[in-house]
Amino acid sequence: MKTKTKLKTMLCLIVITAVILSVQSAFSLSAVSAETAVCAASEKTEQEREYVIFTEKNIKTEDMRKKSDLTEDKLSEYLKKFPNLSGIEKALISAQEDYTVNAVLILAIIRLESGNGKSQLAKSKNNLGGIKAAAVYRSFDSKNDCVEYMAKLLSTHYLTDGGKYYKGYTLNDIAKTYCASSEKWTNLVKDLIYEIQTSINKL
């Protein structure tokens, strides 16, 4: 009898140990899963921070060094409405990547300054941004060259601390030195940014 009792006791201990180990394992797996989920969420948050989606409220205060999550295909579709600007979509995406200037901002300035590509300056000199050098409007070999120049200009002189025209990173800051009528210019560009963003969101 004593032997049977010992065997039963040992079996009970084995079962209890197995249950405890099983529960511990389940807790460990849950902890790992939770940690993985937190890491994934953190990575997603970081990725989302890299891009900006403009709304009517945030346009004037957003950091214009942030990228817009645009694609060349969507820009091409959108620019069908503006035949005189068609073909600059690749340059806009490249400019955003190379110079860290928001592509929607660049396009909004281009639409305003060039009258959607219809201005005489845009047609005769490929100057889409009303860009001057020594009080004379600059000429460019192509519209794409002008897009790249604008991005470099904005990045170097307007959106870099210590730059020639640097006042900060927002649209309001850029306007202070980009245009004499800064408040009017800001509102016009703001409206265009909002129109571009909402139109592309629907594509």
N, C-alpha and C positions, 0 to 999 in steps of 0.2 A: 504493500500500500504506500509505504513511504516513497518508494521509487516512482510509483505512478503520480503521487502528489508533486514530487520534484519535477517530473516531466511536464505536468500541467503548468506548474509555476514558471518553468523555463519557456514553455510555449507562449504563455501569457506575456512574459517579458519581451519575447521576440516580436509578438504582434504589436505590443505597445510601442516598442522601439521603431518598428516599421512605420506605424502611424505617425509618430513624432517626426521621423525623417521625411515622410511624405508631405506633411504640413509645412515643414521648414523649406522644403524644395519649392512648394507652391508659392510661399511668401517670397522666396528669392527670385523666382521667375516673374512674379508680379512687380517686384521692385525694378528688375531689369527692364521690363516692358514699359513701366512708368518713366524710367530714366530715358529710354529710347524715345518715347513720345515727347518728353520735354525737350530733348536735343533736336528732334525733328521740327518741333514748333519754333524753337529758337532760330534754327537755320532758315525756316520759312519767313520768320519775322525780319531777319537780317536781309533776306532777298527782297522782301517787300519794301524795306526802307530804302533800298537802292533806287527804286523807281518812284515817280510821283504821278498821281492822277489828279489833274487840275479840276477844281470845283470853283463855283462863282465866289466862294468865300476865301479860298486859300491862294489865289493867283498872285496877289500883291505881296504876300508874306512868305511864299515858298522859296527855298534855296534854288536858284536857277542853275546850279551846278548839278543838280539831280537829273537823272535821265528820265525820259518818257519811254514807256514800254510800247513803242511803236514798231511796226514792221514795214519793210520796203513795199510789200504788197498792199498794205492798207493805205500807205501814203500815196501810192500810184493810183489807187481807186479814188481817193479823196481829191487828188490834183486833176482828175479828169474835168472837174468843174472850172479849173483855171488853166486852159491850154497853154498860155504863155509861160506858165511855171512848170509844166509837165517835163519830167526828165531830171529834176533836181532831188528826187526822193533818195536815191542812193547817196548823194553828197550830204544830205541832211543827216542820215543815219551815221555815215562815216565821221562827219564833223562832231556829232554828239559823242561818239566813241573816242575819237582822237583828242578832242579838246575839252571834254567834260562840260559842254554847254547844252542845255536842254533843247532838243530839236523842235519842239512846239514853239518855244520862245523865238528861235531863229526864223521859223516859218511865219510867225505872226508879224515880226518886224519886216520881213520881206514883203508880205502881203500889203502892209501899210505903206511902206516907203516906195514900193514899186507900182502901187495901184494894181495889185494882182498880176504884175508882170507887164502891164500895158503902158507904163510911163515911157516917155521918149528916152529917158536915161537908161532904162532897162533894155529897151530895144536897140539903141545905138551903141551903148557901152557895156552891156551886160551887168550894169551896176544895179543890183537889187536892193541895196541897203542905204542909198543916199550917201555913199561914202566919199569923203573928200580927202585930198592930200594937198596941203599948202593952198587951201581955199579953192581948189579945182577938183571937180568930180573925177574920180578915178575910172579908168577903163579896165575891163577884164577880158581875157581871151574867151571865156565862156561863163555861163551862169553858174556852173558848178565851181569854177575857180572863185567866183564871188562868194558863194556859200562858205567855202573853206576859209577864205580871208575873213569873212564876218565872224566865224566861229573862233578863229585864232585871235582876232581883235578883241572880242568880248571876253575870251578866256584870259588873255594876257593883261589887258589894260583895265577891264571892268570887274572881273570876278576873281582877281588875285590880290590878296592883301599886299599893299605896296605898289600896285599897278598905277599907271598914270592917272586913270579916272576912277580908281576904286573908291566906293563909298559903302560897300556892303554887298550882300549876295542876293538881294531880292529885286523884283521888277522896279519897285520904287527907287531903290538905290541906283540901279543902272540908269534910270530916267534922269536923275539929277544932273548927269554930265553928258548923256547921249543926245538929249534934245533940250533946247532952251525953254520950250513950252512943256516942261516936264509933266505937269499934272494932266494936261490934255492928252499928251502923248501916252502917258501911262494908262489912262482910261481906254484909249483907242486900242492899244496893244492888249490890254486885259480882255476887252470884248472879243478880240480876234482869237486869243488863246482859248477862251471859253468856247467859242464857236468851233474852232478846230478840234478841241478835245471831245466835245459832245457829238460832233459829226462823225469822228473816227470811232467813237465808242459804239455807234450804231451799225458800223460796217461788219 
